[in-house]
Amino acid sequence: MKKQVELWKTQLQEEKVKSHQEGNRDRDREATRIAIASIKRTIEFDDAIQAERDFLAIIGAKNPW
């Protein structure tokens, strides 16, 4: 009976540790999700193309498109 009680105590302690680790992981995931969501786009996909078009227009080059 003592062995069984000790086994239960050990299992309970392991479950507490596991639960605590999962809680930390959930908090880390949530913090990462918030950080990613707060990143602002600083460049658009076609910025380079538009810059080239603007440059060609400024220098008076013929538009290759």
PDB file of N, CA, C and O in Angstrom:
ATOM      1  N   MET A   1       0.830  -1.195   0.000  1.00  0.00           N
ATOM      2  CA  MET A   1       0.000   0.000   0.000  1.00  0.00           C
ATOM      3  C   MET A   1       0.871   1.255   0.000  1.00  0.00           C
ATOM      4  O   MET A   1       0.553   2.223  -0.690  1.00  0.00           O
ATOM      5  N   LYS A   2       1.970   1.251   0.768  1.00  0.00           N
ATOM      6  CA  LYS A   2       2.865   2.409   0.809  1.00  0.00           C
ATOM      7  C   LYS A   2       3.488   2.658  -0.564  1.00  0.00           C
ATOM      8  O   LYS A   2       3.632   3.801  -0.998  1.00  0.00           O
ATOM      9  N   LYS A   3       3.849   1.580  -1.229  1.00  0.00           N
ATOM     10  CA  LYS A   3       4.436   1.710  -2.556  1.00  0.00           C
ATOM     11  C   LYS A   3       3.447   2.353  -3.525  1.00  0.00           C
ATOM     12  O   LYS A   3       3.824   3.194  -4.341  1.00  0.00           O
ATOM     13  N   GLN A   4       2.201   1.960  -3.429  1.00  0.00           N
ATOM     14  CA  GLN A   4       1.170   2.519  -4.297  1.00  0.00           C
ATOM     15  C   GLN A   4       0.998   4.010  -4.027  1.00  0.00           C
ATOM     16  O   GLN A   4       0.875   4.802  -4.961  1.00  0.00           O
ATOM     17  N   VAL A   5       0.990   4.394  -2.745  1.00  0.00           N
ATOM     18  CA  VAL A   5       0.852   5.805  -2.377  1.00  0.00           C
ATOM     19  C   VAL A   5       2.039   6.606  -2.911  1.00  0.00           C
ATOM     20  O   VAL A   5       1.863   7.700  -3.446  1.00  0.00           O
ATOM     21  N   GLU A   6       3.234   6.066  -2.767  1.00  0.00           N
ATOM     22  CA  GLU A   6       4.428   6.730  -3.273  1.00  0.00           C
ATOM     23  C   GLU A   6       4.369   6.871  -4.795  1.00  0.00           C
ATOM     24  O   GLU A   6       4.756   7.899  -5.351  1.00  0.00           O
ATOM     25  N   LEU A   7       3.886   5.837  -5.448  1.00  0.00           N
ATOM     26  CA  LEU A   7       3.749   5.873  -6.894  1.00  0.00           C
ATOM     27  C   LEU A   7       2.762   6.971  -7.303  1.00  0.00           C
ATOM     28  O   LEU A   7       3.020   7.716  -8.248  1.00  0.00           O
ATOM     29  N   TRP A   8       1.646   7.069  -6.602  1.00  0.00           N
ATOM     30  CA  TRP A   8       0.654   8.105  -6.899  1.00  0.00           C
ATOM     31  C   TRP A   8       1.237   9.503  -6.671  1.00  0.00           C
ATOM     32  O   TRP A   8       1.009  10.417  -7.462  1.00  0.00           O
ATOM     33  N   LYS A   9       1.983   9.653  -5.592  1.00  0.00           N
ATOM     34  CA  LYS A   9       2.611  10.949  -5.304  1.00  0.00           C
ATOM     35  C   LYS A   9       3.580  11.328  -6.419  1.00  0.00           C
ATOM     36  O   LYS A   9       3.611  12.473  -6.869  1.00  0.00           O
ATOM     37  N   THR A  10       4.362  10.358  -6.854  1.00  0.00           N
ATOM     38  CA  THR A  10       5.319  10.599  -7.938  1.00  0.00           C
ATOM     39  C   THR A  10       4.588  10.982  -9.220  1.00  0.00           C
ATOM     40  O   THR A  10       4.983  11.923  -9.910  1.00  0.00           O
ATOM     41  N   GLN A  11       3.527  10.253  -9.535  1.00  0.00           N
ATOM     42  CA  GLN A  11       2.760  10.561 -10.739  1.00  0.00           C
ATOM     43  C   GLN A  11       2.122  11.944 -10.654  1.00  0.00           C
ATOM     44  O   GLN A  11       2.094  12.686 -11.635  1.00  0.00           O
ATOM     45  N   LEU A  12       1.613  12.281  -9.480  1.00  0.00           N
ATOM     46  CA  LEU A  12       1.000  13.587  -9.279  1.00  0.00           C
ATOM     47  C   LEU A  12       2.031  14.696  -9.479  1.00  0.00           C
ATOM     48  O   LEU A  12       1.750  15.709 -10.120  1.00  0.00           O
ATOM     49  N   GLN A  13       3.219  14.495  -8.928  1.00  0.00           N
ATOM     50  CA  GLN A  13       4.292  15.484  -9.081  1.00  0.00           C
ATOM     51  C   GLN A  13       4.677  15.628 -10.551  1.00  0.00           C
ATOM     52  O   GLN A  13       4.886  16.743 -11.030  1.00  0.00           O
ATOM     53  N   GLU A  14       4.772  14.516 -11.263  1.00  0.00           N
ATOM     54  CA  GLU A  14       5.106  14.562 -12.691  1.00  0.00           C
ATOM     55  C   GLU A  14       4.028  15.295 -13.482  1.00  0.00           C
ATOM     56  O   GLU A  14       4.336  16.061 -14.394  1.00  0.00           O
ATOM     57  N   GLU A  15       2.787  15.064 -13.139  1.00  0.00           N
ATOM     58  CA  GLU A  15       1.683  15.747 -13.815  1.00  0.00           C
ATOM     59  C   GLU A  15       1.729  17.254 -13.546  1.00  0.00           C
ATOM     60  O   GLU A  15       1.453  18.052 -14.442  1.00  0.00           O
ATOM     61  N   LYS A  16       2.074  17.642 -12.323  1.00  0.00           N
ATOM     62  CA  LYS A  16       2.182  19.066 -12.002  1.00  0.00           C
ATOM     63  C   LYS A  16       3.285  19.720 -12.825  1.00  0.00           C
ATOM     64  O   LYS A  16       3.108  20.815 -13.358  1.00  0.00           O
ATOM     65  N   VAL A  17       4.424  19.040 -12.924  1.00  0.00           N
ATOM     66  CA  VAL A  17       5.542  19.570 -13.713  1.00  0.00           C
ATOM     67  C   VAL A  17       5.138  19.683 -15.179  1.00  0.00           C
ATOM     68  O   VAL A  17       5.399  20.700 -15.822  1.00  0.00           O
ATOM     69  N   LYS A  18       4.510  18.652 -15.699  1.00  0.00           N
ATOM     70  CA  LYS A  18       4.079  18.643 -17.099  1.00  0.00           C
ATOM     71  C   LYS A  18       3.072  19.763 -17.357  1.00  0.00           C
ATOM     72  O   LYS A  18       3.160  20.468 -18.363  1.00  0.00           O
ATOM     73  N   SER A  19       2.126  19.920 -16.453  1.00  0.00           N
ATOM     74  CA  SER A  19       1.112  20.961 -16.593  1.00  0.00           C
ATOM     75  C   SER A  19       1.756  22.340 -16.578  1.00  0.00           C
ATOM     76  O   SER A  19       1.377  23.218 -17.353  1.00  0.00           O
ATOM     77  N   HIS A  20       2.721  22.524 -15.703  1.00  0.00           N
ATOM     78  CA  HIS A  20       3.425  23.802 -15.604  1.00  0.00           C
ATOM     79  C   HIS A  20       4.182  24.091 -16.896  1.00  0.00           C
ATOM     80  O   HIS A  20       4.164  25.223 -17.379  1.00  0.00           O
ATOM     81  N   GLN A  21       4.840  23.092 -17.458  1.00  0.00           N
ATOM     82  CA  GLN A  21       5.589  23.263 -18.707  1.00  0.00           C
ATOM     83  C   GLN A  21       4.637  23.596 -19.859  1.00  0.00           C
ATOM     84  O   GLN A  21       4.949  24.447 -20.693  1.00  0.00           O
ATOM     85  N   GLU A  22       3.492  22.937 -19.908  1.00  0.00           N
ATOM     86  CA  GLU A  22       2.515  23.210 -20.961  1.00  0.00           C
ATOM     87  C   GLU A  22       1.976  24.629 -20.831  1.00  0.00           C
ATOM     88  O   GLU A  22       1.738  25.301 -21.835  1.00  0.00           O
ATOM     89  N   GLY A  23       1.787  25.078 -19.617  1.00  0.00           N
ATOM     90  CA  GLY A  23       1.333  26.452 -19.386  1.00  0.00           C
ATOM     91  C   GLY A  23       2.354  27.457 -19.885  1.00  0.00           C
ATOM     92  O   GLY A  23       1.993  28.462 -20.496  1.00  0.00           O
ATOM     93  N   ASN A  24       3.633  27.188 -19.628  1.00  0.00           N
ATOM     94  CA  ASN A  24       4.691  28.062 -20.123  1.00  0.00           C
ATOM     95  C   ASN A  24       4.708  28.069 -21.641  1.00  0.00           C
ATOM     96  O   ASN A  24       4.871  29.120 -22.260  1.00  0.00           O
ATOM     97  N   ARG A  25       4.543  26.913 -22.232  1.00  0.00           N
ATOM     98  CA  ARG A  25       4.562  26.802 -23.693  1.00  0.00           C
ATOM     99  C   ARG A  25       3.385  27.584 -24.294  1.00  0.00           C
ATOM    100  O   ARG A  25       3.538  28.267 -25.307  1.00  0.00           O
ATOM    101  N   ASP A  26       2.219  27.477 -23.661  1.00  0.00           N
ATOM    102  CA  ASP A  26       1.052  28.214 -24.150  1.00  0.00           C
ATOM    103  C   ASP A  26       1.281  29.724 -24.055  1.00  0.00           C
ATOM    104  O   ASP A  26       0.934  30.470 -24.970  1.00  0.00           O
ATOM    105  N   ARG A  27       1.869  30.166 -22.939  1.00  0.00           N
ATOM    106  CA  ARG A  27       2.166  31.593 -22.786  1.00  0.00           C
ATOM    107  C   ARG A  27       3.181  32.043 -23.819  1.00  0.00           C
ATOM    108  O   ARG A  27       3.046  33.127 -24.386  1.00  0.00           O
ATOM    109  N   ASP A  28       4.208  31.220 -24.076  1.00  0.00           N
ATOM    110  CA  ASP A  28       5.219  31.557 -25.080  1.00  0.00           C
ATOM    111  C   ASP A  28       4.595  31.647 -26.467  1.00  0.00           C
ATOM    112  O   ASP A  28       4.908  32.558 -27.233  1.00  0.00           O
ATOM    113  N   ARG A  29       3.719  30.711 -26.789  1.00  0.00           N
ATOM    114  CA  ARG A  29       3.056  30.737 -28.087  1.00  0.00           C
ATOM    115  C   ARG A  29       2.197  31.988 -28.242  1.00  0.00           C
ATOM    116  O   ARG A  29       2.194  32.620 -29.299  1.00  0.00           O
ATOM    117  N   GLU A  30       1.475  32.339 -27.195  1.00  0.00           N
ATOM    118  CA  GLU A  30       0.618  33.519 -27.240  1.00  0.00           C
ATOM    119  C   GLU A  30       1.471  34.778 -27.394  1.00  0.00           C
ATOM    120  O   GLU A  30       1.125  35.666 -28.174  1.00  0.00           O
ATOM    121  N   ALA A  31       2.570  34.863 -26.667  1.00  0.00           N
ATOM    122  CA  ALA A  31       3.453  36.027 -26.786  1.00  0.00           C
ATOM    123  C   ALA A  31       4.036  36.117 -28.192  1.00  0.00           C
ATOM    124  O   ALA A  31       4.149  37.210 -28.748  1.00  0.00           O
ATOM    125  N   THR A  32       4.404  34.987 -28.766  1.00  0.00           N
ATOM    126  CA  THR A  32       4.933  34.970 -30.130  1.00  0.00           C
ATOM    127  C   THR A  32       3.863  35.386 -31.124  1.00  0.00           C
ATOM    128  O   THR A  32       4.139  36.149 -32.050  1.00  0.00           O
ATOM    129  N   ARG A  33       2.649  34.894 -30.942  1.00  0.00           N
ATOM    130  CA  ARG A  33       1.549  35.261 -31.836  1.00  0.00           C
ATOM    131  C   ARG A  33       1.295  36.769 -31.795  1.00  0.00           C
ATOM    132  O   ARG A  33       1.085  37.393 -32.834  1.00  0.00           O
ATOM    133  N   ILE A  34       1.313  37.342 -30.614  1.00  0.00           N
ATOM    134  CA  ILE A  34       1.097  38.778 -30.464  1.00  0.00           C
ATOM    135  C   ILE A  34       2.236  39.564 -31.115  1.00  0.00           C
ATOM    136  O   ILE A  34       2.001  40.573 -31.780  1.00  0.00           O
ATOM    137  N   ALA A  35       3.465  39.096 -30.921  1.00  0.00           N
ATOM    138  CA  ALA A  35       4.616  39.778 -31.523  1.00  0.00           C
ATOM    139  C   ALA A  35       4.535  39.749 -33.042  1.00  0.00           C
ATOM    140  O   ALA A  35       4.809  40.756 -33.695  1.00  0.00           O
ATOM    141  N   ILE A  36       4.165  38.617 -33.606  1.00  0.00           N
ATOM    142  CA  ILE A  36       4.051  38.511 -35.061  1.00  0.00           C
ATOM    143  C   ILE A  36       2.925  39.392 -35.576  1.00  0.00           C
ATOM    144  O   ILE A  36       3.061  40.037 -36.616  1.00  0.00           O
ATOM    145  N   ALA A  37       1.826  39.420 -34.860  1.00  0.00           N
ATOM    146  CA  ALA A  37       0.688  40.232 -35.285  1.00  0.00           C
ATOM    147  C   ALA A  37       1.009  41.727 -35.232  1.00  0.00           C
ATOM    148  O   ALA A  37       0.413  42.513 -35.968  1.00  0.00           O
ATOM    149  N   SER A  38       1.940  42.120 -34.374  1.00  0.00           N
ATOM    150  CA  SER A  38       2.248  43.538 -34.234  1.00  0.00           C
ATOM    151  C   SER A  38       3.304  44.019 -35.227  1.00  0.00           C
ATOM    152  O   SER A  38       3.587  45.215 -35.291  1.00  0.00           O
ATOM    153  N   ILE A  39       3.885  43.113 -35.996  1.00  0.00           N
ATOM    154  CA  ILE A  39       4.871  43.508 -36.996  1.00  0.00           C
ATOM    155  C   ILE A  39       4.151  44.247 -38.119  1.00  0.00           C
ATOM    156  O   ILE A  39       3.166  43.759 -38.673  1.00  0.00           O
ATOM    157  N   LYS A  40       4.653  45.412 -38.437  1.00  0.00           N
ATOM    158  CA  LYS A  40       4.039  46.210 -39.490  1.00  0.00           C
ATOM    159  C   LYS A  40       4.817  46.008 -40.786  1.00  0.00           C
ATOM    160  O   LYS A  40       6.044  45.915 -40.785  1.00  0.00           O
ATOM    161  N   ARG A  41       4.092  45.942 -41.866  1.00  0.00           N
ATOM    162  CA  ARG A  41       4.713  45.791 -43.177  1.00  0.00           C
ATOM    163  C   ARG A  41       5.433  47.096 -43.509  1.00  0.00           C
ATOM    164  O   ARG A  41       4.837  48.171 -43.450  1.00  0.00           O
ATOM    165  N   THR A  42       6.715  46.998 -43.857  1.00  0.00           N
ATOM    166  CA  THR A  42       7.492  48.186 -44.169  1.00  0.00           C
ATOM    167  C   THR A  42       7.798  48.297 -45.653  1.00  0.00           C
ATOM    168  O   THR A  42       8.293  49.328 -46.110  1.00  0.00           O
ATOM    169  N   ILE A  43       7.516  47.269 -46.392  1.00  0.00           N
ATOM    170  CA  ILE A  43       7.769  47.298 -47.822  1.00  0.00           C
ATOM    171  C   ILE A  43       6.665  46.530 -48.522  1.00  0.00           C
ATOM    172  O   ILE A  43       6.188  45.511 -48.022  1.00  0.00           O
ATOM    173  N   GLU A  44       6.279  47.006 -49.640  1.00  0.00           N
ATOM    174  CA  GLU A  44       5.265  46.318 -50.426  1.00  0.00           C
ATOM    175  C   GLU A  44       5.955  45.477 -51.491  1.00  0.00           C
ATOM    176  O   GLU A  44       7.116  45.709 -51.829  1.00  0.00           O
ATOM    177  N   PHE A  45       5.248  44.530 -51.998  1.00  0.00           N
ATOM    178  CA  PHE A  45       5.809  43.591 -52.967  1.00  0.00           C
ATOM    179  C   PHE A  45       6.353  44.292 -54.203  1.00  0.00           C
ATOM    180  O   PHE A  45       7.418  43.930 -54.703  1.00  0.00           O
ATOM    181  N   ASP A  46       5.641  45.277 -54.692  1.00  0.00           N
ATOM    182  CA  ASP A  46       6.041  45.901 -55.952  1.00  0.00           C
ATOM    183  C   ASP A  46       6.802  47.209 -55.757  1.00  0.00           C
ATOM    184  O   ASP A  46       6.882  48.000 -56.697  1.00  0.00           O
ATOM    185  N   ASP A  47       7.359  47.469 -54.591  1.00  0.00           N
ATOM    186  CA  ASP A  47       8.102  48.701 -54.352  1.00  0.00           C
ATOM    187  C   ASP A  47       9.298  48.835 -55.286  1.00  0.00           C
ATOM    188  O   ASP A  47       9.556  49.926 -55.794  1.00  0.00           O
ATOM    189  N   ALA A  48      10.026  47.764 -55.520  1.00  0.00           N
ATOM    190  CA  ALA A  48      11.211  47.825 -56.375  1.00  0.00           C
ATOM    191  C   ALA A  48      10.810  48.151 -57.814  1.00  0.00           C
ATOM    192  O   ALA A  48      11.469  48.952 -58.476  1.00  0.00           O
ATOM    193  N   ILE A  49       9.751  47.544 -58.290  1.00  0.00           N
ATOM    194  CA  ILE A  49       9.283  47.806 -59.653  1.00  0.00           C
ATOM    195  C   ILE A  49       8.828  49.255 -59.783  1.00  0.00           C
ATOM    196  O   ILE A  49       9.136  49.924 -60.769  1.00  0.00           O
ATOM    197  N   GLN A  50       8.100  49.729 -58.791  1.00  0.00           N
ATOM    198  CA  GLN A  50       7.627  51.113 -58.832  1.00  0.00           C
ATOM    199  C   GLN A  50       8.799  52.076 -58.765  1.00  0.00           C
ATOM    200  O   GLN A  50       8.782  53.099 -59.450  1.00  0.00           O
ATOM    201  N   ALA A  51       9.807  51.788 -57.974  1.00  0.00           N
ATOM    202  CA  ALA A  51      10.985  52.646 -57.893  1.00  0.00           C
ATOM    203  C   ALA A  51      11.699  52.708 -59.241  1.00  0.00           C
ATOM    204  O   ALA A  51      12.146  53.774 -59.664  1.00  0.00           O
ATOM    205  N   GLU A  52      11.801  51.563 -59.909  1.00  0.00           N
ATOM    206  CA  GLU A  52      12.427  51.548 -61.230  1.00  0.00           C
ATOM    207  C   GLU A  52      11.610  52.373 -62.224  1.00  0.00           C
ATOM    208  O   GLU A  52      12.179  53.133 -63.006  1.00  0.00           O
ATOM    209  N   ARG A  53      10.313  52.234 -62.203  1.00  0.00           N
ATOM    210  CA  ARG A  53       9.450  53.014 -63.107  1.00  0.00           C
ATOM    211  C   ARG A  53       9.585  54.508 -62.834  1.00  0.00           C
ATOM    212  O   ARG A  53       9.659  55.312 -63.763  1.00  0.00           O
ATOM    213  N   ASP A  54       9.614  54.874 -61.551  1.00  0.00           N
ATOM    214  CA  ASP A  54       9.769  56.285 -61.195  1.00  0.00           C
ATOM    215  C   ASP A  54      11.112  56.815 -61.675  1.00  0.00           C
ATOM    216  O   ASP A  54      11.189  57.925 -62.203  1.00  0.00           O
ATOM    217  N   PHE A  55      12.168  56.034 -61.497  1.00  0.00           N
ATOM    218  CA  PHE A  55      13.499  56.434 -61.939  1.00  0.00           C
ATOM    219  C   PHE A  55      13.528  56.640 -63.450  1.00  0.00           C
ATOM    220  O   PHE A  55      14.047  57.644 -63.938  1.00  0.00           O
ATOM    221  N   LEU A  56      12.972  55.689 -64.179  1.00  0.00           N
ATOM    222  CA  LEU A  56      12.951  55.804 -65.639  1.00  0.00           C
ATOM    223  C   LEU A  56      12.148  57.033 -66.075  1.00  0.00           C
ATOM    224  O   LEU A  56      12.516  57.698 -67.043  1.00  0.00           O
ATOM    225  N   ALA A  57      11.071  57.334 -65.377  1.00  0.00           N
ATOM    226  CA  ALA A  57      10.271  58.507 -65.706  1.00  0.00           C
ATOM    227  C   ALA A  57      11.046  59.788 -65.428  1.00  0.00           C
ATOM    228  O   ALA A  57      10.959  60.745 -66.197  1.00  0.00           O
ATOM    229  N   ILE A  58      11.793  59.813 -64.348  1.00  0.00           N
ATOM    230  CA  ILE A  58      12.572  61.002 -63.987  1.00  0.00           C
ATOM    231  C   ILE A  58      13.655  61.281 -65.026  1.00  0.00           C
ATOM    232  O   ILE A  58      13.853  62.429 -65.426  1.00  0.00           O
ATOM    233  N   ILE A  59      14.354  60.240 -65.460  1.00  0.00           N
ATOM    234  CA  ILE A  59      15.444  60.456 -66.414  1.00  0.00           C
ATOM    235  C   ILE A  59      14.940  60.533 -67.842  1.00  0.00           C
ATOM    236  O   ILE A  59      15.713  60.796 -68.764  1.00  0.00           O
ATOM    237  N   GLY A  60      13.660  60.306 -68.030  1.00  0.00           N
ATOM    238  CA  GLY A  60      13.063  60.431 -69.351  1.00  0.00           C
ATOM    239  C   GLY A  60      13.341  59.237 -70.250  1.00  0.00           C
ATOM    240  O   GLY A  60      13.293  59.364 -71.474  1.00  0.00           O
ATOM    241  N   ALA A  61      13.624  58.113 -69.683  1.00  0.00           N
ATOM    242  CA  ALA A  61      13.899  56.915 -70.465  1.00  0.00           C
ATOM    243  C   ALA A  61      12.609  56.350 -71.019  1.00  0.00           C
ATOM    244  O   ALA A  61      11.527  56.559 -70.470  1.00  0.00           O
ATOM    245  N   LYS A  62      12.745  55.643 -72.100  1.00  0.00           N
ATOM    246  CA  LYS A  62      11.585  54.992 -72.697  1.00  0.00           C
ATOM    247  C   LYS A  62      11.156  53.828 -71.811  1.00  0.00           C
ATOM    248  O   LYS A  62      12.000  53.046 -71.375  1.00  0.00           O
ATOM    249  N   ASN A  63       9.883  53.704 -71.544  1.00  0.00           N
ATOM    250  CA  ASN A  63       9.359  52.643 -70.671  1.00  0.00           C
ATOM    251  C   ASN A  63       9.409  51.308 -71.412  1.00  0.00           C
ATOM    252  O   ASN A  63       8.776  51.166 -72.458  1.00  0.00           O
ATOM    253  N   PRO A  64      10.154  50.321 -70.889  1.00  0.00           N
ATOM    254  CA  PRO A  64      10.275  49.036 -71.580  1.00  0.00           C
ATOM    255  C   PRO A  64       9.012  48.175 -71.492  1.00  0.00           C
ATOM    256  O   PRO A  64       8.955  47.118 -72.120  1.00  0.00           O
ATOM    257  N   TRP A  65       8.003  48.596 -70.734  1.00  0.00           N
ATOM    258  CA  TRP A  65       6.810  47.787 -70.568  1.00  0.00           C
ATOM    259  C   TRP A  65       5.817  48.226 -71.544  1.00  0.00           C
ATOM    260  O   TRP A  65       4.715  47.679 -71.592  1.00  0.00           O
TER     261      TRP A  65
END
